[in-house]
């Protein structure tokens, strides 16, 4: 799989999404009303102001989830090619996991993993 395949895939992805957007613009009739501009809250009418402060712990919890999710994205390609690379790949992934584990310990120490 070379650069030509990657370019063809990118062109196909852009064309497919562009055609889908174009078809939706042609087929669907655009309407505007007051309800479309209101915040959506599970189908229920909002009570009080929509702009309220949330506990920062929710954001920290979400960021930690994203960090570990991205870790899994990096681990899969590494697992596919580790046999061909050898010991160097093992050392590199150990360093990567150590840095990630240190971040986990820091988050645990700060209390970011406690759910209220």
TIDO-156275 format. One record per residue: residue in three letters; x, y, z of N, C-alpha, C, O in turn; residue number from 0. Coordinates in Angstrom, 3 decimals, always signed. Each point is the difference from the previous one (the first is absolute). Layout:
REM TIDO-156275
+------+----------+----------+----------+----------+----------+----------+----------+----------+----------+----------+----------+----------+-----+
| code |     n.xx |     n.yy |     n.zz |    ca.xx |    ca.yy |    ca.zz |     c.xx |     c.yy |     c.zz |     o.xx |     o.yy |     o.zz | pos |
+------+----------+----------+----------+----------+----------+----------+----------+----------+----------+----------+----------+----------+-----+
|  ALA |        X |        Y |        Z |        X |        Y |        Z |        X |        Y |        Z |        X |        Y |        Z | NUM |
...
+------+----------+----------+----------+----------+----------+----------+----------+----------+----------+----------+----------+----------+-----+
END
This chain:
REM TIDO-156275
+------+----------+----------+----------+----------+----------+----------+----------+----------+----------+----------+----------+----------+-----+
| code |     n.xx |     n.yy |     n.zz |    ca.xx |    ca.yy |    ca.zz |     c.xx |     c.yy |     c.zz |     o.xx |     o.yy |     o.zz | pos |
+------+----------+----------+----------+----------+----------+----------+----------+----------+----------+----------+----------+----------+-----+
|  UNK |   +0.839 |   -1.159 |   +0.000 |   -0.839 |   +1.159 |   +0.000 |   +0.890 |   +1.229 |   +0.000 |   +0.688 |   +0.270 |   +0.984 |   0 |
|  UNK |   -0.696 |   +0.448 |   -2.039 |   +0.883 |   +1.144 |   -0.119 |   -0.741 |   +1.317 |   +0.133 |   -1.149 |   +0.060 |   +0.437 |   1 |
|  UNK |   +1.849 |   +0.990 |   -0.830 |   -0.560 |   +1.339 |   +0.096 |   -1.194 |   +0.173 |   -0.944 |   -0.931 |   +0.744 |   +0.306 |   2 |
|  UNK |   +0.959 |   -1.418 |   -1.433 |   -1.110 |   +0.082 |   -0.947 |   -1.302 |   -0.516 |   +0.591 |   -1.065 |   +0.572 |   -0.235 |   3 |
|  UNK |   +1.151 |   -1.651 |   +1.002 |   -1.191 |   -0.550 |   +0.648 |   -0.550 |   +0.966 |   +1.045 |   -1.212 |   +0.160 |   +0.139 |   4 |
|  UNK |   +2.119 |   +0.476 |   +0.589 |   -0.430 |   +0.957 |   +1.018 |   -0.674 |   +1.218 |   -0.636 |   -1.009 |   +0.490 |   +0.507 |   5 |
|  UNK |   +1.558 |   -0.016 |   -1.592 |   -0.590 |   +1.136 |   -0.707 |   -1.362 |   -0.374 |   -0.572 |   -0.945 |   +0.786 |   +0.080 |   6 |
|  UNK |   +0.838 |   -1.984 |   -0.657 |   -1.283 |   -0.456 |   -0.539 |   -1.042 |   -0.136 |   +1.108 |   -1.170 |   +0.324 |   -0.205 |   7 |
|  UNK |   +1.584 |   -0.800 |   +1.369 |   -0.911 |   -0.134 |   +1.128 |   -0.473 |   +1.369 |   +0.488 |   -1.178 |   +0.173 |   +0.313 |   8 |
|  UNK |   +2.079 |   +0.790 |   -0.246 |   -0.369 |   +1.355 |   +0.432 |   -0.972 |   +0.646 |   -0.987 |   -0.976 |   +0.631 |   +0.405 |   9 |
|  UNK |   +1.247 |   -0.791 |   -1.696 |   -0.891 |   +0.557 |   -1.029 |   -1.377 |   -0.652 |   +0.086 |   -1.020 |   +0.682 |   -0.110 |  10 |
|  UNK |   +0.988 |   -2.000 |   +0.306 |   -1.280 |   -0.702 |   +0.119 |   -0.762 |   +0.457 |   +1.240 |   -1.219 |   +0.162 |   -0.052 |  11 |
|  UNK |   +1.918 |   +0.046 |   +1.160 |   -0.662 |   +0.437 |   +1.235 |   -0.566 |   +1.405 |   -0.159 |   -1.128 |   +0.259 |   +0.419 |  12 |
|  UNK |   +1.881 |   +0.640 |   -1.007 |   -0.470 |   +1.370 |   -0.206 |   -1.170 |   +0.023 |   -0.982 |   -0.980 |   +0.714 |   +0.211 |  13 |
|  UNK |   +1.087 |   -1.497 |   -1.282 |   -1.076 |   -0.043 |   -0.989 |   -1.269 |   -0.591 |   +0.603 |   -1.091 |   +0.528 |   -0.218 |  14 |
|  UNK |   +1.220 |   -1.607 |   +0.968 |   -1.166 |   -0.645 |   +0.606 |   -0.703 |   +0.937 |   +0.972 |   -1.225 |   +0.122 |   -0.038 |  15 |
|  UNK |   +1.980 |   +0.541 |   +0.909 |   -0.631 |   +0.906 |   +0.962 |   -0.564 |   +1.233 |   -0.696 |   -1.058 |   +0.497 |   +0.384 |  16 |
|  UNK |   +1.742 |   -0.005 |   -1.389 |   -0.506 |   +1.158 |   -0.737 |   -1.286 |   -0.309 |   -0.746 |   -0.927 |   +0.810 |   -0.015 |  17 |
|  UNK |   +0.874 |   -1.976 |   -0.602 |   -1.215 |   -0.401 |   -0.715 |   -1.154 |   -0.189 |   +0.976 |   -1.128 |   +0.384 |   -0.308 |  18 |
|  UNK |   +1.381 |   -0.964 |   +1.474 |   -1.052 |   -0.203 |   +0.997 |   -0.551 |   +1.336 |   +0.488 |   -1.211 |   +0.148 |   +0.162 |  19 |
|  UNK |   +2.085 |   +0.819 |   +0.072 |   -0.445 |   +1.328 |   +0.438 |   -0.785 |   +0.679 |   -1.108 |   -1.026 |   +0.628 |   +0.264 |  20 |
|  UNK |   +1.493 |   -0.747 |   -1.500 |   -0.691 |   +0.610 |   -1.126 |   -1.391 |   -0.595 |   -0.189 |   -0.957 |   +0.737 |   -0.237 |  21 |
|  UNK |   +0.833 |   -2.042 |   +0.337 |   -1.312 |   -0.653 |   -0.140 |   -0.939 |   +0.458 |   +1.111 |   -1.180 |   +0.243 |   -0.251 |  22 |
|  UNK |   +1.695 |   -0.123 |   +1.484 |   -0.875 |   +0.438 |   +1.088 |   -0.448 |   +1.445 |   -0.184 |   -1.121 |   +0.347 |   +0.371 |  23 |
|  UNK |   +1.973 |   +0.496 |   -0.935 |   -0.398 |   +1.388 |   -0.264 |   -1.064 |   +0.076 |   -1.087 |   -0.890 |   +0.848 |   +0.055 |  24 |
|  UNK |   +0.983 |   -1.731 |   -1.037 |   -0.961 |   +0.013 |   -1.106 |   -1.333 |   -0.596 |   +0.426 |   -1.051 |   +0.565 |   -0.305 |  25 |
|  UNK |   +1.073 |   -1.688 |   +1.000 |   -1.217 |   -0.738 |   +0.321 |   -0.770 |   +0.636 |   +1.155 |   -1.222 |   +0.129 |   -0.077 |  26 |
|  UNK |   +1.906 |   +0.268 |   +1.134 |   -0.687 |   +0.510 |   +1.184 |   -0.313 |   +1.481 |   -0.120 |   +0.780 |   +0.782 |   -0.543 |  27 |
|  UNK |   -1.927 |   -0.428 |   +1.059 |   -0.404 |   +1.391 |   +0.003 |   +0.459 |   +0.630 |   +1.318 |   -0.293 |   -0.524 |   +1.075 |  28 |
|  UNK |   +1.003 |   +1.635 |   -1.158 |   +0.518 |   +0.667 |   +1.185 |   -1.073 |   +0.881 |   +0.622 |   -0.575 |   +0.863 |   -0.664 |  29 |
|  UNK |   +0.314 |   -1.090 |   +1.943 |   -0.957 |   +0.817 |   +0.726 |   +0.681 |   +0.562 |   +1.239 |   +0.883 |   -0.635 |   +0.575 |  30 |
|  UNK |   -1.294 |   +1.813 |   -0.175 |   +0.519 |   +0.584 |   +1.234 |   -1.167 |   +0.318 |   +0.911 |   -1.031 |   +0.509 |   -0.439 |  31 |
|  UNK |   +1.210 |   -0.814 |   +1.707 |   -0.986 |   +0.359 |   +1.003 |   +0.701 |   +0.210 |   +1.337 |   +1.201 |   -0.241 |   +0.122 |  32 |
|  UNK |   -1.946 |   +0.685 |   +0.865 |   +0.571 |   +0.339 |   +1.290 |   +0.551 |   -1.238 |   +0.727 |   +1.010 |   +0.087 |   +0.698 |  33 |
|  UNK |   -1.667 |   -1.215 |   -0.863 |   +0.407 |   -1.202 |   +0.718 |   +1.371 |   -0.516 |   -0.447 |   +0.707 |   -0.619 |   +0.795 |  34 |
|  UNK |   -0.322 |   +0.861 |   -2.043 |   +1.301 |   -0.476 |   -0.468 |   +1.153 |   +0.720 |   +0.681 |   +1.098 |   -0.549 |   +0.096 |  35 |
|  UNK |   -1.326 |   +1.767 |   +0.377 |   +1.050 |   +0.761 |   +0.653 |   +0.118 |   -0.260 |   +1.495 |   +0.945 |   +0.472 |   +0.632 |  36 |
|  UNK |   -1.887 |   -1.216 |   -0.056 |   +0.034 |   -0.276 |   +1.429 |   +0.929 |   -1.166 |   +0.312 |   +0.185 |   -0.886 |   -0.834 |  37 |
|  UNK |   +0.405 |   +0.880 |   +2.038 |   +0.857 |   -1.130 |   +0.373 |   -0.835 |   -1.259 |   +0.199 |   -1.121 |   +0.059 |   +0.506 |  38 |
|  UNK |   +1.670 |   -1.180 |   -0.902 |   -0.701 |   -1.277 |   +0.097 |   +0.406 |   -0.683 |   +1.299 |   +1.188 |   -0.155 |   +0.282 |  39 |
|  UNK |   -2.164 |   -0.246 |   +0.493 |   +0.289 |   -0.657 |   +1.272 |   -0.887 |   -1.231 |   +0.137 |   -0.959 |   +0.007 |   +0.772 |  40 |
|  UNK |   +1.267 |   -1.036 |   -1.498 |   -0.695 |   -1.276 |   +0.067 |   -1.499 |   +0.115 |   -0.278 |   -0.786 |   -0.794 |   +0.517 |  41 |
|  UNK |   +0.394 |   +1.752 |   -1.310 |   -1.398 |   +0.141 |   -0.354 |   -0.837 |   +0.718 |   +1.037 |   -1.179 |   +0.266 |   -0.237 |  42 |
|  UNK |   +1.756 |   +0.052 |   +1.376 |   -0.747 |   +0.691 |   +1.043 |   +0.255 |   +1.499 |   -0.086 |   +1.092 |   +0.416 |   -0.387 |  43 |
|  UNK |   -2.068 |   +0.391 |   +0.737 |   +0.257 |   +1.440 |   +0.009 |   +1.022 |   +0.345 |   +1.086 |   +0.000 |   -0.601 |   +1.074 |  44 |
|  UNK |   +0.862 |   +1.561 |   -1.361 |   +1.038 |   +0.359 |   +0.960 |   -0.616 |   +0.741 |   +1.180 |   -0.981 |   +0.731 |   -0.138 |  45 |
|  UNK |   +1.583 |   -0.941 |   +1.296 |   -0.441 |   +0.677 |   +1.220 |   +1.124 |   +0.911 |   +0.435 |   +1.106 |   -0.467 |   +0.272 |  46 |
|  UNK |   -1.364 |   +1.732 |   -0.203 |   +1.021 |   +0.951 |   +0.417 |   +0.910 |   +0.367 |   -1.153 |   -0.274 |   -0.331 |   -1.153 |  47 |
|  UNK |   +1.368 |   +1.023 |   +1.476 |   +0.916 |   +0.414 |   -1.074 |   +0.783 |   -1.194 |   -0.554 |   +0.317 |   -0.942 |   +0.727 |  48 |
|  UNK |   -0.017 |   +0.999 |   -2.006 |   +0.742 |   -1.083 |   -0.633 |   +1.488 |   +0.076 |   +0.305 |   +0.692 |   -1.017 |   -0.058 |  49 |
|  UNK |   -0.191 |   +2.191 |   +0.379 |   +1.431 |   +0.182 |   +0.269 |   +0.244 |   -0.078 |   +1.496 |   -0.024 |   +1.009 |   +0.704 |  50 |
|  UNK |   +0.258 |   -2.224 |   -0.233 |   +0.314 |   -0.188 |   +1.411 |   +1.389 |   -0.603 |   +0.108 |   +0.503 |   -0.593 |   -0.955 |  51 |
|  UNK |   +0.108 |   +0.743 |   +2.104 |   +1.341 |   -0.540 |   +0.197 |   -0.091 |   -1.459 |   +0.427 |   -0.825 |   -0.371 |   +0.834 |  52 |
|  UNK |   +1.693 |   -0.445 |   -1.426 |   +0.089 |   -1.400 |   +0.371 |   +1.269 |   -0.208 |   +0.813 |   +0.936 |   +0.796 |   -0.070 |  53 |
|  UNK |   -0.919 |   -1.858 |   +0.826 |   +1.184 |   -0.350 |   +0.763 |   +1.133 |   -0.353 |   -0.964 |   -0.216 |   -0.722 |   -0.973 |  54 |
|  UNK |   +1.407 |   +1.222 |   +1.238 |   +1.138 |   -0.237 |   -0.885 |   +0.384 |   -1.479 |   -0.027 |   +0.685 |   -0.440 |   -0.924 |  55 |
|  UNK |   -1.110 |   -0.319 |   +1.911 |   +0.303 |   -1.427 |   +0.042 |   -0.560 |   -0.757 |   -1.191 |   +0.596 |   -0.979 |   -0.450 |  56 |
|  UNK |   -1.739 |   +1.423 |   -0.065 |   -0.575 |   -0.655 |   -1.176 |   +0.918 |   +0.161 |   -1.214 |   +0.191 |   -0.937 |   -0.775 |  57 |
|  UNK |   +0.372 |   +2.137 |   +0.624 |   +0.891 |   +0.249 |   -1.125 |   +1.300 |   -0.790 |   +0.149 |   +0.516 |   -0.541 |   -0.978 |  58 |
|  UNK |   +0.009 |   +0.475 |   +2.194 |   +1.220 |   -0.780 |   +0.228 |   -0.239 |   -1.472 |   -0.296 |   +0.843 |   -0.663 |   -0.604 |  59 |
|  UNK |   -1.983 |   +0.160 |   +1.027 |   -0.332 |   -1.398 |   -0.259 |   -0.086 |   -0.262 |   -1.502 |   +0.475 |   -1.028 |   -0.484 |  60 |
|  UNK |   -1.082 |   +1.957 |   -0.250 |   -0.121 |   -0.151 |   -1.457 |   +1.363 |   +0.072 |   -0.671 |   +0.260 |   -0.755 |   -0.936 |  61 |
|  UNK |   +0.620 |   +1.646 |   +1.393 |   +1.338 |   +0.098 |   -0.586 |   +0.814 |   -1.254 |   +0.258 |   +0.742 |   -0.448 |   -0.874 |  62 |
|  UNK |   -0.871 |   -0.117 |   +2.050 |   +0.723 |   -1.237 |   +0.300 |   -0.518 |   -1.132 |   -0.879 |   +0.782 |   -0.819 |   -0.484 |  63 |
|  UNK |   -2.090 |   +0.770 |   +0.278 |   -0.549 |   -1.006 |   -0.907 |   +0.582 |   +0.152 |   -1.405 |   +0.360 |   -0.994 |   -0.631 |  64 |
|  UNK |   -0.267 |   +2.232 |   +0.137 |   +0.558 |   +0.226 |   -1.339 |   +1.464 |   -0.417 |   -0.075 |   +0.434 |   -0.565 |   -1.005 |  65 |
|  UNK |   +0.320 |   +0.836 |   +2.046 |   +1.414 |   -0.380 |   +0.003 |   +0.137 |   -1.510 |   -0.134 |   +0.799 |   -0.478 |   -0.806 |  66 |
|  UNK |   -1.570 |   -0.284 |   +1.588 |   +0.111 |   -1.450 |   -0.073 |   -0.608 |   -0.559 |   -1.284 |   +0.408 |   -1.062 |   -0.470 |  67 |
|  UNK |   -1.367 |   +1.761 |   -0.091 |   -0.553 |   -0.411 |   -1.278 |   +1.030 |   +0.173 |   -1.111 |   +0.134 |   -0.867 |   -0.864 |  68 |
|  UNK |   +0.586 |   +1.968 |   +0.883 |   +1.050 |   +0.239 |   -0.995 |   +1.140 |   -0.999 |   +0.186 |   +0.640 |   -0.403 |   -0.971 |  69 |
|  UNK |   -0.390 |   +0.008 |   +2.207 |   +1.026 |   -1.014 |   +0.247 |   -0.339 |   -1.290 |   -0.741 |   +0.876 |   -0.615 |   -0.608 |  70 |
|  UNK |   -2.123 |   +0.210 |   +0.656 |   -0.398 |   -1.223 |   -0.694 |   +0.149 |   +0.136 |   -1.507 |   +0.317 |   -0.972 |   -0.686 |  71 |
|  UNK |   -0.542 |   +2.168 |   +0.171 |   +0.175 |   +0.217 |   -1.431 |   +1.459 |   -0.186 |   -0.395 |   +0.287 |   -0.515 |   -1.081 |  72 |
|  UNK |   +0.637 |   +0.929 |   +1.943 |   +1.428 |   -0.176 |   -0.289 |   +0.471 |   -1.428 |   +0.242 |   +0.950 |   -0.449 |   -0.640 |  73 |
|  UNK |   -1.595 |   -0.267 |   +1.547 |   +0.446 |   -1.356 |   +0.315 |   -0.351 |   -1.007 |   -1.099 |   +0.740 |   -0.962 |   -0.204 |  74 |
|  UNK |   -1.828 |   +1.159 |   -0.488 |   -0.403 |   -0.972 |   -1.016 |   +1.006 |   -0.098 |   -1.160 |   +0.417 |   -1.110 |   -0.330 |  75 |
|  UNK |   -0.013 |   +2.219 |   -0.301 |   +0.985 |   -0.149 |   -1.070 |   +1.344 |   -0.525 |   +0.511 |   +0.702 |   -0.716 |   -0.714 |  76 |
|  UNK |   -0.354 |   +1.070 |   +1.932 |   +1.245 |   -0.512 |   +0.571 |   -0.078 |   -1.513 |   +0.139 |   +0.970 |   -0.697 |   -0.298 |  77 |
|  UNK |   -2.112 |   +0.178 |   +0.746 |   -0.149 |   -1.445 |   +0.170 |   +0.071 |   -0.732 |   -1.334 |   +0.419 |   -1.156 |   -0.052 |  78 |
|  UNK |   -0.821 |   +1.816 |   -1.015 |   +0.034 |   -0.640 |   -1.314 |   +1.425 |   -0.161 |   -0.509 |   +0.314 |   -1.014 |   -0.623 |  79 |
|  UNK |   +0.561 |   +1.994 |   +0.872 |   +1.349 |   -0.019 |   -0.576 |   +1.099 |   -0.327 |   +0.997 |   +1.175 |   +0.050 |   -0.363 |  80 |
|  UNK |   -1.504 |   -0.381 |   +1.591 |   +1.025 |   -0.200 |   +1.031 |   +0.940 |   -1.162 |   -0.329 |   +1.187 |   +0.065 |   +0.321 |  81 |
|  UNK |   -1.681 |   -1.095 |   -0.935 |   +0.841 |   -1.164 |   -0.302 |   +1.082 |   +0.345 |   -1.023 |   +1.117 |   -0.513 |   +0.071 |  82 |
|  UNK |   -1.451 |   +1.371 |   -1.007 |   +0.965 |   +0.382 |   -1.021 |   +1.038 |   +0.999 |   +0.487 |   +1.110 |   +0.034 |   -0.530 |  83 |
|  UNK |   -1.440 |   +0.771 |   +1.512 |   +0.926 |   +1.029 |   +0.479 |   +0.961 |   -0.557 |   +1.041 |   +1.190 |   +0.312 |   -0.029 |  84 |
|  UNK |   -1.686 |   -1.122 |   +0.935 |   +0.869 |   -0.625 |   +0.987 |   +0.010 |   +0.718 |   +1.343 |   -0.985 |   +0.610 |   +0.416 |  85 |
|  UNK |   +2.150 |   -0.707 |   +0.255 |   +0.146 |   +0.510 |   +1.366 |   -0.144 |   +1.516 |   +0.093 |   -0.421 |   +0.514 |   +1.036 |  86 |
|  UNK |   +0.759 |   +0.197 |   -2.086 |   -0.090 |   +1.460 |   +0.029 |   -1.458 |   +0.429 |   +0.202 |   -0.282 |   +0.950 |   +0.729 |  87 |
|  UNK |   -0.629 |   -1.658 |   -1.380 |   -1.418 |   +0.325 |   +0.148 |   -0.478 |   -0.271 |   +1.419 |   -0.824 |   +0.742 |   +0.533 |  88 |
|  UNK |   +1.339 |   -1.801 |   +0.078 |   -0.384 |   -0.311 |   +1.367 |   +0.461 |   +1.091 |   +0.968 |   -0.749 |   +0.401 |   +0.891 |  89 |
|  UNK |   +1.976 |   +0.074 |   -1.066 |   +0.519 |   +1.059 |   +0.860 |   -0.800 |   +1.285 |   -0.205 |   -0.354 |   +0.669 |   +0.971 |  90 |
|  UNK |   +0.069 |   -0.324 |   -2.213 |   -0.759 |   +1.215 |   -0.274 |   -1.398 |   -0.045 |   +0.607 |   -0.468 |   +1.000 |   +0.546 |  91 |
|  UNK |   -0.205 |   -2.148 |   -0.635 |   -1.359 |   -0.078 |   +0.552 |   +0.035 |   +0.002 |   +1.514 |   -0.932 |   +0.490 |   +0.637 |  92 |
|  UNK |   +1.992 |   -1.030 |   -0.048 |   +0.129 |   +0.052 |   +1.456 |   +0.176 |   +1.445 |   +0.474 |   -0.570 |   +0.389 |   +1.020 |  93 |
|  UNK |   +1.345 |   +0.398 |   -1.742 |   +0.157 |   +1.415 |   +0.343 |   -1.333 |   +0.724 |   -0.151 |   -0.376 |   +0.801 |   +0.856 |  94 |
|  UNK |   -0.337 |   -1.082 |   -1.943 |   -1.313 |   +0.610 |   -0.234 |   -0.980 |   -0.346 |   +1.114 |   -0.702 |   +0.876 |   +0.505 |  95 |
|  UNK |   +0.652 |   -2.155 |   -0.119 |   -0.915 |   -0.416 |   +1.056 |   +0.413 |   +0.559 |   +1.359 |   -0.858 |   +0.296 |   +0.831 |  96 |
|  UNK |   +2.153 |   -0.148 |   -0.598 |   +0.473 |   +0.577 |   +1.257 |   -0.450 |   +1.455 |   +0.120 |   -0.481 |   +0.417 |   +1.054 |  97 |
|  UNK |   +0.634 |   +0.350 |   -2.122 |   -0.436 |   +1.400 |   +0.017 |   -1.508 |   +0.077 |   +0.212 |   -0.481 |   +0.851 |   +0.748 |  98 |
|  UNK |   -0.259 |   -1.728 |   -1.397 |   -1.450 |   -0.028 |   +0.164 |   -0.390 |   -0.388 |   +1.421 |   -0.934 |   +0.565 |   +0.570 |  99 |
|  UNK |   +1.645 |   -1.522 |   -0.005 |   -0.278 |   -0.432 |   +1.370 |   +0.305 |   +1.110 |   +0.996 |   -0.707 |   +0.148 |   +0.997 | 100 |
|  UNK |   +1.747 |   +0.629 |   -1.255 |   +0.315 |   +1.127 |   +0.876 |   -1.129 |   +1.044 |   -0.048 |   -0.338 |   +0.591 |   +1.025 | 101 |
|  UNK |   -0.231 |   -0.369 |   -2.186 |   -1.153 |   +0.889 |   -0.117 |   -1.201 |   -0.535 |   +0.759 |   -0.742 |   +0.758 |   +0.624 | 102 |
|  UNK |   +0.555 |   -2.078 |   -0.683 |   -1.083 |   -0.633 |   +0.753 |   +0.196 |   +0.180 |   +1.497 |   -0.948 |   +0.318 |   +0.718 | 103 |
|  UNK |   +2.185 |   -0.522 |   -0.238 |   +0.284 |   +0.195 |   +1.422 |   -0.225 |   +1.446 |   +0.429 |   -0.529 |   +0.253 |   +1.082 | 104 |
|  UNK |   +0.925 |   +0.685 |   -1.919 |   -0.215 |   +1.417 |   +0.296 |   -1.493 |   +0.307 |   +0.109 |   -0.428 |   +0.696 |   +0.921 | 105 |
|  UNK |   -0.359 |   -1.213 |   -1.859 |   -1.445 |   +0.233 |   +0.030 |   -0.623 |   -0.645 |   +1.236 |   -0.902 |   +0.568 |   +0.616 | 106 |
|  UNK |   +1.377 |   -1.737 |   -0.265 |   -0.517 |   -0.680 |   +1.186 |   +0.345 |   +0.777 |   +1.270 |   -0.824 |   +0.118 |   +0.906 | 107 |
|  UNK |   +2.043 |   +0.407 |   -0.849 |   +0.442 |   +0.781 |   +1.160 |   -0.813 |   +1.289 |   +0.130 |   -0.324 |   +0.409 |   +1.115 | 108 |
|  UNK |   -0.006 |   +0.231 |   -2.227 |   -0.778 |   +1.237 |   +0.026 |   -1.485 |   -0.244 |   +0.253 |   -0.746 |   +0.952 |   +0.232 | 109 |
|  UNK |   +0.307 |   -2.196 |   -0.272 |   -1.399 |   -0.317 |   +0.261 |   -0.894 |   +0.134 |   -1.213 |   -1.218 |   +0.110 |   +0.141 | 110 |
|  UNK |   +1.795 |   -0.116 |   -1.330 |   -0.800 |   +0.156 |   -1.205 |   -0.836 |   -1.237 |   -0.310 |   -0.947 |   +0.079 |   -0.783 | 111 |
|  UNK |   +1.282 |   -1.221 |   +1.385 |   -0.731 |   -1.229 |   -0.288 |   -1.116 |   -0.276 |   +1.006 |   -0.729 |   -0.983 |   -0.133 | 112 |
|  UNK |   +0.597 |   +1.841 |   +1.131 |   -1.080 |   -0.164 |   +0.980 |   -1.274 |   +0.580 |   -0.602 |   +0.001 |   +1.114 |   -0.523 | 113 |
|  UNK |   -1.067 |   -1.864 |   +0.600 |   -1.264 |   +0.437 |   -0.568 |   -0.881 |   +0.499 |   +1.138 |   -0.785 |   -0.758 |   +0.570 | 114 |
|  UNK |   +0.919 |   +2.007 |   -0.256 |   -0.760 |   +0.701 |   +1.042 |   -0.134 |   -0.867 |   +1.206 |   -0.607 |   +0.408 |   +0.990 | 115 |
+------+----------+----------+----------+----------+----------+----------+----------+----------+----------+----------+----------+----------+-----+
END
